[in-house]
């Protein structure tokens, strides 16, 4: 995954689901893009609050 300010805490269930997705042959890059976009949106919201 790309470097972001925030990190995702991997729970046991997330790890199981992630490994299952890999075994099924799903595109993990899409999942990583969604997580990165979510983290970026969260970062932007905190920046807006501190600016205002």
PyMOL CGO cylinders between C-alpha atoms (Angstrom):
from pymol import cmd
from pymol.cgo import CYLINDER

trace = [
    CYLINDER, 0.00, 0.00, 0.00, 1.01, 3.58, -0.49, 0.3, 1, 1, 1, 1, 1, 1,
    CYLINDER, 1.01, 3.58, -0.49, 2.33, 5.62, 2.39, 0.3, 1, 1, 1, 1, 1, 1,
    CYLINDER, 2.33, 5.62, 2.39, -0.29, 7.77, 4.10, 0.3, 1, 1, 1, 1, 1, 1,
    CYLINDER, -0.29, 7.77, 4.10, -0.43, 9.67, 7.35, 0.3, 1, 1, 1, 1, 1, 1,
    CYLINDER, -0.43, 9.67, 7.35, -2.86, 7.18, 8.87, 0.3, 1, 1, 1, 1, 1, 1,
    CYLINDER, -2.86, 7.18, 8.87, -2.49, 3.44, 9.13, 0.3, 1, 1, 1, 1, 1, 1,
    CYLINDER, -2.49, 3.44, 9.13, -5.07, 0.68, 9.09, 0.3, 1, 1, 1, 1, 1, 1,
    CYLINDER, -5.07, 0.68, 9.09, -5.13, -1.65, 12.06, 0.3, 1, 1, 1, 1, 1, 1,
    CYLINDER, -5.13, -1.65, 12.06, -5.44, -5.14, 10.66, 0.3, 1, 1, 1, 1, 1, 1,
    CYLINDER, -5.44, -5.14, 10.66, -7.88, -7.15, 12.72, 0.3, 1, 1, 1, 1, 1, 1,
    CYLINDER, -7.88, -7.15, 12.72, -7.90, -10.92, 12.56, 0.3, 1, 1, 1, 1, 1, 1,
    CYLINDER, -7.90, -10.92, 12.56, -11.09, -10.88, 10.50, 0.3, 1, 1, 1, 1, 1, 1,
    CYLINDER, -11.09, -10.88, 10.50, -9.60, -8.39, 8.02, 0.3, 1, 1, 1, 1, 1, 1,
    CYLINDER, -9.60, -8.39, 8.02, -6.52, -10.59, 7.61, 0.3, 1, 1, 1, 1, 1, 1,
    CYLINDER, -6.52, -10.59, 7.61, -8.70, -13.65, 6.95, 0.3, 1, 1, 1, 1, 1, 1,
    CYLINDER, -8.70, -13.65, 6.95, -10.83, -11.77, 4.41, 0.3, 1, 1, 1, 1, 1, 1,
    CYLINDER, -10.83, -11.77, 4.41, -7.73, -10.32, 2.73, 0.3, 1, 1, 1, 1, 1, 1,
    CYLINDER, -7.73, -10.32, 2.73, -6.11, -13.74, 2.39, 0.3, 1, 1, 1, 1, 1, 1,
    CYLINDER, -6.11, -13.74, 2.39, -9.37, -15.22, 1.10, 0.3, 1, 1, 1, 1, 1, 1,
    CYLINDER, -9.37, -15.22, 1.10, -9.57, -12.49, -1.55, 0.3, 1, 1, 1, 1, 1, 1,
    CYLINDER, -9.57, -12.49, -1.55, -6.02, -13.33, -2.64, 0.3, 1, 1, 1, 1, 1, 1,
    CYLINDER, -6.02, -13.33, -2.64, -6.85, -17.04, -2.86, 0.3, 1, 1, 1, 1, 1, 1,
    CYLINDER, -6.85, -17.04, -2.86, -9.93, -16.26, -4.95, 0.3, 1, 1, 1, 1, 1, 1,
    CYLINDER, -9.93, -16.26, -4.95, -7.78, -14.29, -7.36, 0.3, 1, 1, 1, 1, 1, 1,
    CYLINDER, -7.78, -14.29, -7.36, -9.45, -10.94, -6.77, 0.3, 1, 1, 1, 1, 1, 1,
    CYLINDER, -9.45, -10.94, -6.77, -7.60, -7.75, -7.65, 0.3, 1, 1, 1, 1, 1, 1,
    CYLINDER, -7.60, -7.75, -7.65, -6.07, -6.59, -4.39, 0.3, 1, 1, 1, 1, 1, 1,
    CYLINDER, -6.07, -6.59, -4.39, -4.94, -3.32, -5.97, 0.3, 1, 1, 1, 1, 1, 1,
    CYLINDER, -4.94, -3.32, -5.97, -8.59, -2.19, -6.06, 0.3, 1, 1, 1, 1, 1, 1,
    CYLINDER, -8.59, -2.19, -6.06, -8.96, -2.83, -2.34, 0.3, 1, 1, 1, 1, 1, 1,
    CYLINDER, -8.96, -2.83, -2.34, -5.76, -0.95, -1.63, 0.3, 1, 1, 1, 1, 1, 1,
    CYLINDER, -5.76, -0.95, -1.63, -6.97, 1.99, -3.75, 0.3, 1, 1, 1, 1, 1, 1,
    CYLINDER, -6.97, 1.99, -3.75, -10.23, 2.15, -1.79, 0.3, 1, 1, 1, 1, 1, 1,
    CYLINDER, -10.23, 2.15, -1.79, -8.43, 2.07, 1.55, 0.3, 1, 1, 1, 1, 1, 1,
    CYLINDER, -8.43, 2.07, 1.55, -6.00, 4.77, 0.41, 0.3, 1, 1, 1, 1, 1, 1,
    CYLINDER, -6.00, 4.77, 0.41, -8.87, 6.97, -0.84, 0.3, 1, 1, 1, 1, 1, 1,
    CYLINDER, -8.87, 6.97, -0.84, -10.71, 6.54, 2.45, 0.3, 1, 1, 1, 1, 1, 1,
    CYLINDER, -10.71, 6.54, 2.45, -7.61, 7.46, 4.44, 0.3, 1, 1, 1, 1, 1, 1,
    CYLINDER, -7.61, 7.46, 4.44, -6.97, 10.49, 2.21, 0.3, 1, 1, 1, 1, 1, 1,
    CYLINDER, -6.97, 10.49, 2.21, -10.56, 11.69, 2.68, 0.3, 1, 1, 1, 1, 1, 1,
    CYLINDER, -10.56, 11.69, 2.68, -10.21, 11.28, 6.43, 0.3, 1, 1, 1, 1, 1, 1,
    CYLINDER, -10.21, 11.28, 6.43, -6.92, 13.23, 6.38, 0.3, 1, 1, 1, 1, 1, 1,
    CYLINDER, -6.92, 13.23, 6.38, -8.50, 16.06, 4.38, 0.3, 1, 1, 1, 1, 1, 1,
    CYLINDER, -8.50, 16.06, 4.38, -11.40, 16.33, 6.82, 0.3, 1, 1, 1, 1, 1, 1,
    CYLINDER, -11.40, 16.33, 6.82, -9.05, 16.72, 9.77, 0.3, 1, 1, 1, 1, 1, 1,
    CYLINDER, -9.05, 16.72, 9.77, -7.02, 19.35, 7.88, 0.3, 1, 1, 1, 1, 1, 1,
    CYLINDER, -7.02, 19.35, 7.88, -10.18, 21.36, 7.10, 0.3, 1, 1, 1, 1, 1, 1,
    CYLINDER, -10.18, 21.36, 7.10, -11.23, 21.30, 10.76, 0.3, 1, 1, 1, 1, 1, 1,
    CYLINDER, -11.23, 21.30, 10.76, -7.85, 22.60, 11.89, 0.3, 1, 1, 1, 1, 1, 1,
    CYLINDER, -7.85, 22.60, 11.89, -7.82, 25.35, 9.26, 0.3, 1, 1, 1, 1, 1, 1,
    CYLINDER, -7.82, 25.35, 9.26, -11.27, 26.61, 10.15, 0.3, 1, 1, 1, 1, 1, 1,
]
cmd.load_cgo(trace, "trace")
